[in-house]
Amino acid sequence: MQKKTVRDANIKGKKVIIRVDFNVPLDENFNITDERRITGALPTIQYALSQGASKVILMSHLGRPKGTGYEKDFSLLPVAKRLQELLKEKVLFLNECIGPAVKEAIAKSTERVVLLENLRFHTEEEKNDPGFAKELASLADIYVNDAFGTAHRAHASTAGITAYLPSVAGFLIEKELQYLGSAINDPKRPLVIILGGAKVSDKIQLIKNLIPKANSLIIGGGMAYTFLKAQGFNIGNSKLEKDKIDMAKELMEQAKKAGVELVLTSDFVITQDFASDDCKVSDVIPDGWQSLDIGPKTIKRYEQILNNAKTVVWNGPLGVFERDAYAKGTRAIADYLASLKDVTVIIGGGDSAAAVAKFGLEDKMTHISTGGGASLEFLEGKELPGIAALNNK
Ligand code: AMP
């Protein structure tokens, strides 16, 4: 890890401002339905406290408010309440994130932990406004970024603020970089990459970056059909991006040249109507039909390849996993990965993480990324602005 972490910072007696990702899902009664983003930030918060920080000031966004001030639906108050329970100490919740009243409340507070109100109540946050970043920075002596989920965005609280304070990574970011980084840059081989999801266009850069690194590349989900079409296979009404057929050919050619085994879908779960659960397994996709999941032969083929793997990286579901009728392929592969011994299994964030959670297999994977867009961009080989901005060792 080139970047400084909280371990490299002298925290004792200092005010530490930590950018966390408390963007948790809430139900209509403001109950948190998945608190992993809060528990994920606890090690860094607890470390700062144990090192004698005089104040730990937490800041985050929640959802997509308009940016024109307070909106109840996007308040971080429910998070403050839960955080207090998890930390077993009182948390001071402030109804603003910048300004003299915030400074005064922090100065007067007896609590060690302060949570600021949603950063995105100000449009300046996403605009990476220097004045807003400076205001946030003026609350503390040291800045810690532990919000991997927003590290791919250059916002005031993830990038701008680093101009004004010593800036280091928290443990969650460190862990994400270690797992994702070593899986693709220094993996135990064979490295098998499974890619799924809806669209090829979203994953072109990812495939390009991974071809030179992988031993085998499995392509399933909606994006596989553009590849099958490029091979001359009849795909009926299955998902197709016509303008990406040439790109699919090019990627298959690249994989061939690199000696990477590229494995597509070889049997299908097909239906005549996307909205219907009425479906059947088939080796072909007749006109008027579309495929919404991988079939049993494909599952077997994928399992054979995974059986030899020492490292697996999975990004994107293999079928329309949100519906039970088309979740069998994604579930079977998730189950198989869960059963593997001595294999590093990394689940990229977003839909693949949601699928693994839906099947209750989270504890069986080596690492599940907490960042959807951020883990995708990292795996694409892009620099994440929120990480690039931190101080080097
Ligand atoms: P992404 O956000 O690109 O990872 O795509 C995830 C979405 O792809 C999920 O909502 C799946 O329902 C969808 N998906 C997966 N396989 C298929 C398929 N064969 N046809 C249509 N959509 C699919």
Boltz pocket constraint, residues with backbone or C-beta under 6 A from the ligand:
constraints:
  - pocket:
      binder: B
      contacts: [[A, 196], [A, 197], [A, 198], [A, 199], [A, 202], [A, 220], [A, 221], [A, 222], [A, 223], [A, 239], [A, 291], [A, 292], [A, 293], [A, 315], [A, 316], [A, 317], [A, 318], [A, 319], [A, 320], [A, 321], [A, 322], [A, 350], [A, 351]]
      max_distance: 6.0
